[in-house]
Amino acid sequence: MSDFRQQALDYHEKPTPGKISVELSKPAETSADLALAYSPGVAEPVREIAANPEEAYRYTAKGNLVAVISNGTAVLGLGNLGPLASKPVMEGKALLFKRFAGLDSIDIEVKHRTTEEFINTVASIADTFGGINLEDIKAPECFEIERALKEKCNIPVFHDDQHGTAIVTAAGMLNALEIQGKCISEVIIVCMGAGAAAVACMELLIKCGAQRERIYMLDRKGVIHTRREDLTEHKKLFANNTDRRTLEDALTGADVFVGVSGPDVLPPEALKLMNDNPVVFACSNPDPEIRPELALAVRDDLIMATGRSDYPNQVNNVLCFPFIFRGALDVRATEINDEMKVAAVEAIKQLTREEVPEAVIKASGGKKLTFGRDYIIPKPMDPRLLQRVAKAVAIAAVESGAAQIGLPDKYL
């Protein structure tokens, strides 16, 4: 057993199994405390909430509580391992919510026989929470699940594997293209992968200015084109009227490669087919579509990002999802809409261009960080992300009509 594997197992086991626990937020030391906490005192907020459900935000933890929910059908890159096996991941997500945004979070793993059963289960418990983070649910079911739950629930429902990846990718991509002297509306983009993250990344890049007809998406059968008859609803959105069929065909003259597929699927020699000053986001984790040292050996003019922390430019969802929920819950948003996602993209993009505090540099290994080829995305430990992204999302929620209350004083 490797040292790291044992460290990971020990971390999850000792001194107490798991990564989260429940703590009390009110005193419970005396008989008087208990009389207020439970019977008979608890009847008073019960009556208030029965008369006006919005009072749940005033008298309970609902407004600061996020559920992390999975069915375990796409656990990390390990596949359909079932809901119980997904629990360490969901507990980890709850840990990140608390660590980075001060949000209380609980993991929920759901066994079900049909997609409809999963949807009904989650919708039935949704009122307990201020928001729902869907996690590790395979495509294409994840699209149907998120769409249905957004219709059924009056709180934000956010599939982070789709939208968190897309938001961080878009922020880094806009910065990389500017450094490379390219305009997003003019570049040719090759997307390796056609699952949930791929579709969300491309849709958000389109909202940021990319042209759908200049995107070539590939699945296991090659380029997705209009003459294929085996396409799902979401793949059809990216069916290109083209004679290109292979990855090499698609990369010829391309400016951008986005990989959300699997390890080592981008041959180094194929990079030579791309335009000058290309941008490569190889986001398969832990093993990218191509390792940076291989890519840079072939193209010293490229900007490279991966999902790994041991290379520059890590595409990491923790840069956005805690802060998006923080901003959404602070204004009691009923959804996380496109305006809120684009606001998060812009906030992350702009933060990268500012001087990096010494504490962040120290926490990131001590190497100086300056906006440029090796720093197109902020570091996850940057404390400024909370205020900047959460505020941008909250403002967008208010301006787009998704918020139920105005901005709190901390954002004014």
Secondary structure by P-SEA (a helix, b strand, c coil): ccaaaaaaaaaacccccccbbbbbccccccaaaaaaaccccaaaaaaaaaacccccccccccccbbbbcccccccccccccccccaaaaaaaaaaaaaacccbbbbbbbbbbccaaaaaaaaaaacccccbbbbcccccaaaaaaaaaaaaacccccccccccaaaaaaaaaaaaaaaaaccccccbbbbbccccaaaaaaaaaaaaaccccccbbbbccccccccccccccaaaaaacccccccccccccccccbbbbccccccccaaaaaacccbbbbbbcccccccccaaaaaaacccbbbbcccccccccccccccaaaaaaaaaaaccccccaaaaaaaaaaaaaaaaccccaaaaaaacccccccccccccccccccaaaaaaaaaaaaaaaaacccccccccccc
